[in-house]
Amino acid sequence: MIIGILGIGYGFLTAPKNIDEVEKILAADEHGEHHAKAEAVEAIKMEEAPKVATPEVKAEASAMPSDTLKVKDSITAPAPVVEKIVKKEVKVSEADEHAAHEAHLKHVLKQLQNKPWAALYVACIFFLLVSMGVLAFYGIQQVAQSGWSPVLFRVMQGITAYLPVGSVIFFLFLILCGLHFNHLFPWLDPNVVAEDKIIQNKAGYLNFPFWIVRAAIFLLGWNLYRYFSRKNCLAQDEATDNAFYKKNFNISAMFLVFFIVTESIMSWDWIMSLDPHWFSTLFGWYVFASFFVSGITTICMVTLYLKSKGYLEHVNTSHIHDLAKFMFGISVFWTYLWFSQFMLIWYANIPEEVTYFVTRIQHFNLPFFGAVVMNFVFPILILINTDFKRITWVLVMAGTVILLGHYIDFFNMIMPATVGEQWFIGASEIGSVLFFLGLFLFVVFTALTKAPLLPKRNPYIEESKHFHY
């Protein structure tokens, strides 16, 4: 965490403060290409230079009728007038070039100043949604009255302990966005909105007061469910009947309805609105699949670690196998959504839609297609084998790749809209990952020490203990 804080701080301190610093950065970046560009410019000048008149051309000119030459001479403007026009055009051209260059520098300045904020945002929202994915999976197990998973409930509750911490940090980050500490969300800038008719038409929905109230409702609702479900689960251990279990069933059913609605709106508010001109009706499901499989993978990784340390004695390879099947299945589901969204937009080729993928393919080619390999090709090749779903080192390797791949997926969703082609992996990106990963692990493993790892009075605990196939 300390290394992460240092990296984040370094990223903010080294971000350019004005266009002069941006010009120096761009000049340094272009230094390696200077000679190649100079040669190309020289070649273009040689091609555009007026050709020297050959004897044949001169002969043709002398053979022209004198009347023609007189006409040409008669329409030639006086030299002083031509000189004035040329000078005026040169001045206008230079002024236009200077204005365009300054506008470009301001645009790059905004992107480079966004870079540490965007890196922080990617890490902040990713780890928040990982805990959210675990909470959704836990709610589904409660409503389904699952018999195989109760021995894993305390692991799930430990991971969701990060949700309150992550929610506070994330909410403060959104407030800083609204106070114009950064330019991640273009529609929060009044100057941008004043010149953009499309954003003006969305102002009834995309405005800071309504946006931040929605965020507060979503985060509060999710955390209330997390608090009461854990409270009831712990109370069930000391109860003489199943009253607390039934309460958990009821609130879990209500939570899942609330979650499926708020998750879609959350994906529009917190990610899709970074590109306020672009939209996709599949986007909510796409984001859900990404953090849901990340949450399940985290459950598997934490379980394997605790098992290696001698805890969770009732967890066996059948439980691990089931978690691995979910990792495999949701990875395929994510790929289905990725391909559906990409293929439909590519095939329709509507400019305002296809620009989303054009930007990512042109400037983020490696992470964009790399995420597909890590989130689909690798899990398919590894987890399709039944035996591999029970081997610890294989699952650790597959889980690491899946988590890293979906982190890159969130990177692909956020960075192109906020940083554009100025992206690179630097201190901000590495520091943000290290800080939030350290905070996540600290909170989760601290929470796991606060309660017994076995919910002994769950009605299905005996079935879960003896789950084998």
KOLROKOL-540446 format. One record per residue (C-alpha): residue number from 1; residue in three letters; x, y, z. Coordinates in steps of 0.001 Angstrom, whole numbers. Layout:
BEGIN
<NUM; ALA; <X; Y; Z>>,
...
END
This chain:
BEGIN
<1; MET; <0; 0; 0>>,
<2; ILE; <2838; 2387; 841>>,
<3; ILE; <4515; 1717; -2509>>,
<4; GLY; <1145; 2288; -4151>>,
<5; ILE; <681; 5641; -2423>>,
<6; LEU; <4160; 6706; -3530>>,
<7; GLY; <3384; 5707; -7115>>,
<8; ILE; <78; 7579; -7090>>,
<9; GLY; <1719; 10661; -5613>>,
<10; TYR; <4522; 10550; -8171>>,
<11; GLY; <1956; 10329; -10965>>,
<12; PHE; <149; 13450; -9773>>,
<13; LEU; <3357; 15396; -9142>>,
<14; THR; <4786; 14650; -12590>>,
<15; ALA; <1584; 15466; -14486>>,
<16; PRO; <2095; 18597; -16675>>,
<17; LYS; <802; 21876; -15251>>,
<18; ASN; <669; 23976; -18442>>,
<19; ILE; <965; 23748; -22214>>,
<20; ASP; <4657; 24637; -22118>>,
<21; GLU; <5371; 21425; -20233>>,
<22; VAL; <3162; 19522; -22677>>,
<23; GLU; <5134; 20927; -25607>>,
<24; LYS; <8367; 19704; -24014>>,
<25; ILE; <6884; 16248; -23423>>,
<26; LEU; <5661; 15979; -27011>>,
<27; ALA; <9005; 17231; -28314>>,
<28; ALA; <10807; 14582; -26269>>,
<29; ASP; <8452; 11873; -27545>>,
<30; GLU; <9006; 12929; -31154>>,
<31; HIS; <12788; 13215; -30820>>,
<32; GLY; <13348; 9618; -31855>>,
<33; GLU; <11284; 10090; -35010>>,
<34; HIS; <12766; 13465; -35904>>,
<35; HIS; <15185; 12320; -38579>>,
<36; ALA; <12669; 10073; -40315>>,
<37; LYS; <10096; 12863; -40382>>,
<38; ALA; <12662; 15360; -41701>>,
<39; GLU; <13542; 13052; -44564>>,
<40; ALA; <9865; 12544; -45388>>,
<41; VAL; <9215; 16293; -45418>>,
<42; GLU; <12222; 16867; -47655>>,
<43; ALA; <10977; 14229; -50081>>,
<44; ILE; <7553; 15893; -50222>>,
<45; LYS; <9145; 19275; -50901>>,
<46; MET; <11179; 17819; -53746>>,
<47; GLU; <8033; 16365; -55295>>,
<48; GLU; <6124; 19638; -54992>>,
<49; ALA; <8964; 21891; -56246>>,
<50; PRO; <8379; 23449; -59732>>,
<51; LYS; <10099; 21521; -62427>>,
<52; VAL; <12905; 23170; -64436>>,
<53; ALA; <11803; 24030; -67965>>,
<54; THR; <13289; 21703; -70543>>,
<55; PRO; <14298; 22820; -74057>>,
<56; GLU; <11164; 21143; -75451>>,
<57; VAL; <8939; 23159; -73132>>,
<58; LYS; <10743; 26386; -74020>>,
<59; ALA; <10339; 25643; -77712>>,
<60; GLU; <6611; 25060; -77261>>,
<61; ALA; <6287; 28339; -75384>>,
<62; SER; <8130; 30260; -78095>>,
<63; ALA; <5936; 28681; -80726>>,
<64; MET; <2764; 29944; -79052>>,
<65; PRO; <943; 32776; -80820>>,
<66; SER; <1876; 36247; -79628>>,
<67; ASP; <-1798; 37028; -78998>>,
<68; THR; <-1999; 34243; -76454>>,
<69; LEU; <1060; 35557; -74687>>,
<70; LYS; <-370; 39045; -74640>>,
<71; VAL; <-3628; 37812; -73138>>,
<72; LYS; <-1731; 35994; -70421>>,
<73; ASP; <343; 39071; -69730>>,
<74; SER; <-2736; 41274; -69638>>,
<75; ILE; <-4440; 39267; -66865>>,
<76; THR; <-1391; 39137; -64668>>,
<77; ALA; <-1861; 41225; -61512>>,
<78; PRO; <673; 43905; -60662>>,
<79; ALA; <3564; 42648; -58514>>,
<80; PRO; <2805; 44822; -55419>>,
<81; VAL; <-787; 43534; -55259>>,
<82; VAL; <338; 39914; -55534>>,
<83; GLU; <2886; 40463; -52778>>,
<84; LYS; <243; 41915; -50434>>,
<85; ILE; <-2145; 39008; -51068>>,
<86; VAL; <573; 36447; -50474>>,
<87; LYS; <1644; 38124; -47228>>,
<88; LYS; <-1956; 38283; -46010>>,
<89; GLU; <-2525; 34596; -46777>>,
<90; VAL; <708; 33662; -45023>>,
<91; LYS; <-333; 35634; -41911>>,
<92; VAL; <-3791; 34001; -41866>>,
<93; SER; <-2257; 30576; -42384>>,
<94; GLU; <254; 31111; -39580>>,
<95; ALA; <-2481; 32359; -37242>>,
<96; ASP; <-4649; 29325; -38008>>,
<97; GLU; <-1742; 26958; -37496>>,
<98; HIS; <-845; 28598; -34197>>,
<99; ALA; <-4458; 28402; -32956>>,
<100; ALA; <-4749; 24772; -34011>>,
<101; HIS; <-1428; 23928; -32355>>,
<102; GLU; <-2458; 25651; -29126>>,
<103; ALA; <-5827; 23849; -29137>>,
<104; HIS; <-4005; 20547; -29612>>,
<105; LEU; <-1663; 21318; -26719>>,
<106; LYS; <-4619; 22166; -24442>>,
<107; HIS; <-6314; 18904; -25429>>,
<108; VAL; <-3180; 16880; -24672>>,
<109; LEU; <-2729; 18796; -21392>>,
<110; LYS; <-6213; 17764; -20295>>,
<111; GLN; <-5512; 14125; -21239>>,
<112; LEU; <-2183; 13995; -19396>>,
<113; GLN; <-3692; 15672; -16331>>,
<114; ASN; <-6481; 13083; -16464>>,
<115; LYS; <-4005; 10189; -16560>>,
<116; PRO; <-3298; 9797; -12793>>,
<117; TRP; <-6979; 10375; -12020>>,
<118; ALA; <-8063; 7799; -14598>>,
<119; ALA; <-5555; 5232; -13305>>,
<120; LEU; <-6890; 5780; -9789>>,
<121; TYR; <-10465; 5490; -11045>>,
<122; VAL; <-9842; 2173; -12824>>,
<123; ALA; <-8388; 582; -9678>>,
<124; CYS; <-11001; 2142; -7385>>,
<125; ILE; <-14027; 958; -9368>>,
<126; PHE; <-12549; -2466; -10178>>,
<127; PHE; <-11966; -3559; -6588>>,
<128; LEU; <-15288; -2050; -5504>>,
<129; LEU; <-17108; -4073; -8153>>,
<130; VAL; <-15163; -7262; -7361>>,
<131; SER; <-16624; -7152; -3849>>,
<132; MET; <-19979; -6302; -5427>>,
<133; GLY; <-19745; -9355; -7694>>,
<134; VAL; <-19116; -11548; -4639>>,
<135; LEU; <-22123; -10007; -2886>>,
<136; ALA; <-24345; -10746; -5904>>,
<137; PHE; <-23099; -14349; -6000>>,
<138; TYR; <-23766; -14692; -2267>>,
<139; GLY; <-27304; -13336; -2720>>,
<140; ILE; <-27963; -15825; -5514>>,
<141; GLN; <-26814; -18709; -3290>>,
<142; GLN; <-29177; -17557; -540>>,
<143; VAL; <-32200; -17290; -2826>>,
<144; ALA; <-31427; -20574; -4601>>,
<145; GLN; <-31158; -22277; -1169>>,
<146; SER; <-27988; -23831; -2469>>,
<147; GLY; <-26763; -26924; -654>>,
<148; TRP; <-23151; -26999; -1875>>,
<149; SER; <-21987; -23482; -973>>,
<150; PRO; <-22733; -22721; 2760>>,
<151; VAL; <-19206; -23775; 3780>>,
<152; LEU; <-18004; -20851; 1609>>,
<153; PHE; <-20396; -18226; 3008>>,
<154; ARG; <-17930; -16760; 5500>>,
<155; VAL; <-15324; -16435; 2752>>,
<156; MET; <-17861; -14502; 683>>,
<157; GLN; <-18777; -12314; 3658>>,
<158; GLY; <-15110; -11608; 4298>>,
<159; ILE; <-14561; -10452; 713>>,
<160; THR; <-17659; -8237; 796>>,
<161; ALA; <-16245; -6517; 3891>>,
<162; TYR; <-14345; -4353; 1417>>,
<163; LEU; <-17622; -2979; 26>>,
<164; PRO; <-18176; -289; 2737>>,
<165; VAL; <-14549; 868; 2552>>,
<166; GLY; <-14512; 880; -1241>>,
<167; SER; <-17886; 2655; -1365>>,
<168; VAL; <-16692; 5550; 802>>,
<169; ILE; <-13527; 6028; -1262>>,
<170; PHE; <-15451; 5770; -4522>>,
<171; PHE; <-18152; 8199; -3435>>,
<172; LEU; <-15530; 10756; -2395>>,
<173; PHE; <-13893; 10303; -5801>>,
<174; LEU; <-17206; 11060; -7541>>,
<175; ILE; <-17607; 14218; -5447>>,
<176; LEU; <-14116; 15348; -6508>>,
<177; CYS; <-15178; 14801; -10123>>,
<178; GLY; <-18209; 17012; -9555>>,
<179; LEU; <-16008; 19695; -7975>>,
<180; HIS; <-13901; 19762; -11178>>,
<181; PHE; <-10703; 18371; -9694>>,
<182; ASN; <-10410; 16413; -12958>>,
<183; HIS; <-11974; 16195; -16415>>,
<184; LEU; <-12896; 12505; -16535>>,
<185; PHE; <-16583; 13133; -17250>>,
<186; PRO; <-16958; 15682; -20091>>,
<187; TRP; <-20609; 16381; -19288>>,
<188; LEU; <-19593; 17777; -15865>>,
<189; ASP; <-17781; 20639; -17631>>,
<190; PRO; <-20210; 23562; -18294>>,
<191; ASN; <-18035; 24836; -21153>>,
<192; VAL; <-18259; 21493; -22941>>,
<193; VAL; <-22011; 21240; -22385>>,
<194; ALA; <-22552; 24786; -23717>>,
<195; GLU; <-21074; 23777; -27082>>,
<196; ASP; <-22470; 20255; -27350>>,
<197; LYS; <-26094; 19795; -28397>>,
<198; ILE; <-26046; 16033; -27773>>,
<199; ILE; <-24961; 16434; -24152>>,
<200; GLN; <-27454; 19283; -23702>>,
<201; ASN; <-30238; 16887; -24710>>,
<202; LYS; <-29094; 14476; -21989>>,
<203; ALA; <-28726; 17153; -19305>>,
<204; GLY; <-31951; 16074; -17589>>,
<205; TYR; <-30244; 12797; -16696>>,
<206; LEU; <-26549; 13674; -16846>>,
<207; ASN; <-26303; 16411; -14248>>,
<208; PHE; <-24240; 16336; -11070>>,
<209; PRO; <-27001; 16549; -8391>>,
<210; PHE; <-29075; 13719; -9899>>,
<211; TRP; <-25937; 11683; -10681>>,
<212; ILE; <-24499; 11880; -7171>>,
<213; VAL; <-27888; 11123; -5569>>,
<214; ARG; <-28187; 7999; -7719>>,
<215; ALA; <-24696; 6947; -6655>>,
<216; ALA; <-25577; 7453; -2986>>,
<217; ILE; <-28753; 5351; -3342>>,
<218; PHE; <-26913; 2521; -5116>>,
<219; LEU; <-24013; 2350; -2680>>,
<220; LEU; <-26245; 2683; 365>>,
<221; GLY; <-28621; -38; -844>>,
<222; TRP; <-25830; -2496; -1570>>,
<223; ASN; <-24133; -1860; 1776>>,
<224; LEU; <-27379; -2189; 3744>>,
<225; TYR; <-27957; -5633; 2255>>,
<226; ARG; <-24380; -6615; 2997>>,
<227; TYR; <-24704; -5458; 6621>>,
<228; PHE; <-28030; -7140; 7408>>,
<229; SER; <-27300; -10402; 5567>>,
<230; ARG; <-24072; -10858; 7512>>,
<231; LYS; <-25778; -9861; 10776>>,
<232; ASN; <-28535; -12435; 10218>>,
<233; CYS; <-26026; -15116; 9238>>,
<234; LEU; <-24054; -14613; 12459>>,
<235; ALA; <-27258; -14505; 14520>>,
<236; GLN; <-28362; -17791; 12964>>,
<237; ASP; <-25339; -19501; 14564>>,
<238; GLU; <-26745; -18765; 18031>>,
<239; ALA; <-30440; -19231; 17197>>,
<240; THR; <-32627; -22228; 18037>>,
<241; ASP; <-34749; -21971; 14872>>,
<242; ASN; <-34367; -20830; 11260>>,
<243; ALA; <-35956; -17395; 11633>>,
<244; PHE; <-32770; -15512; 10740>>,
<245; TYR; <-32150; -17787; 7761>>,
<246; LYS; <-35645; -17003; 6466>>,
<247; LYS; <-35023; -13280; 6928>>,
<248; ASN; <-31878; -13626; 4851>>,
<249; PHE; <-33820; -15423; 2145>>,
<250; ASN; <-36385; -12601; 1959>>,
<251; ILE; <-33920; -9712; 1932>>,
<252; SER; <-31727; -11541; -591>>,
<253; ALA; <-34649; -11841; -2988>>,
<254; MET; <-35374; -8118; -2658>>,
<255; PHE; <-31687; -7277; -3010>>,
<256; LEU; <-31329; -9172; -6291>>,
<257; VAL; <-34197; -7191; -7822>>,
<258; PHE; <-32638; -3945; -6584>>,
<259; PHE; <-29203; -5051; -7773>>,
<260; ILE; <-30132; -5988; -11327>>,
<261; VAL; <-31743; -2567; -11879>>,
<262; THR; <-29094; -477; -10143>>,
<263; GLU; <-26195; -2394; -11726>>,
<264; SER; <-27307; -1434; -15224>>,
<265; ILE; <-27808; 2223; -14290>>,
<266; MET; <-24479; 2187; -12444>>,
<267; SER; <-22675; 1019; -15587>>,
<268; TRP; <-24228; 3884; -17573>>,
<269; ASP; <-23462; 6479; -14904>>,
<270; TRP; <-19947; 5513; -13900>>,
<271; ILE; <-18451; 4092; -17102>>,
<272; MET; <-20537; 4650; -20231>>,
<273; SER; <-21041; 8363; -19512>>,
<274; LEU; <-17278; 8828; -19856>>,
<275; ASP; <-18163; 8687; -23586>>,
<276; PRO; <-21384; 10734; -23414>>,
<277; HIS; <-22044; 10514; -27168>>,
<278; TRP; <-21839; 6713; -27247>>,
<279; PHE; <-24247; 4123; -25908>>,
<280; SER; <-24865; 398; -26028>>,
<281; THR; <-27917; -1481; -24817>>,
<282; LEU; <-25671; -4452; -23931>>,
<283; PHE; <-23301; -2432; -21795>>,
<284; GLY; <-24917; -3128; -18419>>,
<285; TRP; <-24767; -6883; -18956>>,
<286; TYR; <-21218; -6616; -20285>>,
<287; VAL; <-19963; -4794; -17186>>,
<288; PHE; <-21871; -7223; -14948>>,
<289; ALA; <-20265; -10276; -16582>>,
<290; SER; <-16825; -8741; -16139>>,
<291; PHE; <-17029; -8024; -12405>>,
<292; PHE; <-19193; -11092; -11662>>,
<293; VAL; <-16601; -13555; -12978>>,
<294; SER; <-13903; -11517; -11212>>,
<295; GLY; <-15806; -11883; -7931>>,
<296; ILE; <-16216; -15653; -8329>>,
<297; THR; <-12541; -15981; -9213>>,
<298; THR; <-11648; -14037; -6059>>,
<299; ILE; <-13740; -16433; -3947>>,
<300; CYS; <-11839; -19339; -5474>>,
<301; MET; <-8421; -17724; -4933>>,
<302; VAL; <-9105; -16787; -1287>>,
<303; THR; <-10553; -20246; -592>>,
<304; LEU; <-7489; -21956; -2039>>,
<305; TYR; <-5204; -19759; 48>>,
<306; LEU; <-7094; -20444; 3295>>,
<307; LYS; <-7205; -24145; 2460>>,
<308; SER; <-3423; -24167; 1954>>,
<309; LYS; <-3018; -22664; 5444>>,
<310; GLY; <-5057; -25414; 7101>>,
<311; TYR; <-8418; -23621; 7342>>,
<312; LEU; <-11779; -24567; 5767>>,
<313; GLU; <-11426; -28268; 6592>>,
<314; HIS; <-14846; -29059; 5149>>,
<315; VAL; <-14085; -27514; 1754>>,
<316; ASN; <-13073; -30237; -699>>,
<317; THR; <-12207; -30532; -4374>>,
<318; SER; <-15898; -30751; -5295>>,
<319; HIS; <-16524; -27243; -3942>>,
<320; ILE; <-13457; -25965; -5797>>,
<321; HIS; <-14629; -27736; -8940>>,
<322; ASP; <-17977; -25941; -8784>>,
<323; LEU; <-16299; -22549; -8380>>,
<324; ALA; <-14063; -23347; -11370>>,
<325; LYS; <-17138; -24251; -13425>>,
<326; PHE; <-18619; -20844; -12667>>,
<327; MET; <-15312; -19221; -13647>>,
<328; PHE; <-15392; -21091; -16944>>,
<329; GLY; <-19085; -20502; -17642>>,
<330; ILE; <-19149; -16770; -16903>>,
<331; SER; <-15954; -16316; -18953>>,
<332; VAL; <-17832; -17757; -21926>>,
<333; PHE; <-20811; -15532; -21121>>,
<334; TRP; <-18539; -12452; -21034>>,
<335; THR; <-17117; -13416; -24433>>,
<336; TYR; <-20611; -13821; -25870>>,
<337; LEU; <-21475; -10282; -24745>>,
<338; TRP; <-18136; -8873; -25955>>,
<339; PHE; <-18584; -10385; -29401>>,
<340; SER; <-22273; -9458; -29645>>,
<341; GLN; <-21579; -5818; -28820>>,
<342; PHE; <-18565; -5618; -31115>>,
<343; MET; <-20084; -7493; -34059>>,
<344; LEU; <-23387; -5605; -34117>>,
<345; ILE; <-21732; -2187; -33953>>,
<346; TRP; <-19076; -3167; -36518>>,
<347; TYR; <-21671; -4601; -38921>>,
<348; ALA; <-24043; -1604; -38664>>,
<349; ASN; <-21067; 774; -39114>>,
<350; ILE; <-22951; 3789; -37749>>,
<351; PRO; <-20322; 6525; -37238>>,
<352; GLU; <-21413; 7650; -33761>>,
<353; GLU; <-21362; 4012; -32570>>,
<354; VAL; <-18343; 2567; -34351>>,
<355; THR; <-16027; 5361; -33162>>,
<356; TYR; <-15946; 3647; -29745>>,
<357; PHE; <-14182; 609; -31192>>,
<358; VAL; <-12142; 2545; -33742>>,
<359; THR; <-10457; 4452; -30901>>,
<360; ARG; <-9696; 1261; -28995>>,
<361; ILE; <-8401; -673; -31988>>,
<362; GLN; <-6221; 2177; -33255>>,
<363; HIS; <-4746; 3384; -29964>>,
<364; PHE; <-5334; 466; -27542>>,
<365; ASN; <-4806; -2468; -29884>>,
<366; LEU; <-2711; -4600; -27529>>,
<367; PRO; <-4830; -4271; -24346>>,
<368; PHE; <-8083; -4429; -26339>>,
<369; PHE; <-7406; -7759; -28041>>,
<370; GLY; <-5156; -8922; -25210>>,
<371; ALA; <-8160; -8809; -22878>>,
<372; VAL; <-10023; -11210; -25195>>,
<373; VAL; <-7136; -13672; -25094>>,
<374; MET; <-6843; -13464; -21304>>,
<375; ASN; <-10569; -13552; -20578>>,
<376; PHE; <-11669; -16121; -23153>>,
<377; VAL; <-8933; -18028; -24965>>,
<378; PHE; <-6879; -18796; -21854>>,
<379; PRO; <-9830; -19881; -19610>>,
<380; ILE; <-11230; -22007; -22437>>,
<381; LEU; <-7942; -23840; -23006>>,
<382; ILE; <-7297; -24396; -19277>>,
<383; LEU; <-10672; -24775; -17563>>,
<384; ILE; <-12449; -26861; -20196>>,
<385; ASN; <-10576; -29850; -18795>>,
<386; THR; <-12489; -31430; -15885>>,
<387; ASP; <-9398; -32583; -14001>>,
<388; PHE; <-7787; -29138; -14173>>,
<389; LYS; <-10739; -27697; -12245>>,
<390; ARG; <-9509; -29547; -9149>>,
<391; ILE; <-5773; -28786; -9350>>,
<392; THR; <-4722; -25893; -7123>>,
<393; TRP; <-1766; -24521; -9108>>,
<394; VAL; <-3768; -24606; -12358>>,
<395; LEU; <-6637; -22667; -10761>>,
<396; VAL; <-4261; -20125; -9219>>,
<397; MET; <-2672; -19556; -12631>>,
<398; ALA; <-6039; -19355; -14403>>,
<399; GLY; <-7501; -17106; -11688>>,
<400; THR; <-4547; -14719; -11844>>,
<401; VAL; <-4886; -14383; -15613>>,
<402; ILE; <-8668; -13887; -15397>>,
<403; LEU; <-8390; -11168; -12737>>,
<404; LEU; <-5618; -9387; -14623>>,
<405; GLY; <-7569; -9734; -17880>>,
<406; HIS; <-10696; -8165; -16444>>,
<407; TYR; <-8665; -5383; -14867>>,
<408; ILE; <-7400; -4677; -18387>>,
<409; ASP; <-11021; -4855; -19564>>,
<410; PHE; <-11938; -2021; -17171>>,
<411; PHE; <-8803; -207; -18323>>,
<412; ASN; <-10117; -493; -21898>>,
<413; MET; <-13524; 830; -20890>>,
<414; ILE; <-12195; 3894; -19048>>,
<415; MET; <-8805; 4981; -20412>>,
<416; PRO; <-9637; 5686; -24094>>,
<417; ALA; <-12354; 8174; -23107>>,
<418; THR; <-10264; 9947; -20479>>,
<419; VAL; <-6655; 9751; -21680>>,
<420; GLY; <-6935; 8905; -25375>>,
<421; GLU; <-3736; 8098; -27224>>,
<422; GLN; <-1599; 9563; -24403>>,
<423; TRP; <-1861; 6345; -22389>>,
<424; PHE; <1063; 4284; -21150>>,
<425; ILE; <1710; 2082; -18131>>,
<426; GLY; <3521; 4275; -15623>>,
<427; ALA; <3793; 5021; -11919>>,
<428; SER; <131; 6056; -11650>>,
<429; GLU; <-1219; 2797; -13069>>,
<430; ILE; <1110; 525; -11090>>,
<431; GLY; <739; 2550; -7887>>,
<432; SER; <-3064; 2539; -8099>>,
<433; VAL; <-3192; -1239; -8501>>,
<434; LEU; <-788; -1808; -5607>>,
<435; PHE; <-2607; 567; -3269>>,
<436; PHE; <-6108; -794; -3838>>,
<437; LEU; <-4915; -4402; -3960>>,
<438; GLY; <-3144; -3920; -630>>,
<439; LEU; <-6169; -2217; 899>>,
<440; PHE; <-8477; -4934; -453>>,
<441; LEU; <-6370; -7774; 975>>,
<442; PHE; <-5961; -6015; 4325>>,
<443; VAL; <-9704; -5436; 4766>>,
<444; VAL; <-10719; -8905; 3544>>,
<445; PHE; <-8313; -10929; 5683>>,
<446; THR; <-8960; -8749; 8718>>,
<447; ALA; <-12710; -9418; 8312>>,
<448; LEU; <-12077; -13168; 7999>>,
<449; THR; <-10569; -13193; 11499>>,
<450; LYS; <-13659; -11616; 13076>>,
<451; ALA; <-15999; -14617; 12874>>,
<452; PRO; <-15857; -18428; 12673>>,
<453; LEU; <-15259; -19653; 9122>>,
<454; LEU; <-18131; -22150; 9346>>,
<455; PRO; <-21800; -21036; 9603>>,
<456; LYS; <-22699; -23928; 11912>>,
<457; ARG; <-26484; -23392; 12116>>,
<458; ASN; <-27217; -22949; 8429>>,
<459; PRO; <-29999; -25430; 7494>>,
<460; TYR; <-27900; -26800; 4611>>,
<461; ILE; <-24536; -26935; 6368>>,
<462; GLU; <-24460; -30727; 6702>>,
<463; GLU; <-25259; -31161; 3018>>,
<464; SER; <-22473; -28733; 2197>>,
<465; LYS; <-19978; -30537; 4438>>,
<466; HIS; <-20632; -33828; 2652>>,
<467; PHE; <-20785; -32418; -857>>,
<468; HIS; <-18919; -34854; -3120>>,
<469; TYR; <-19168; -35950; -6720>>,
END
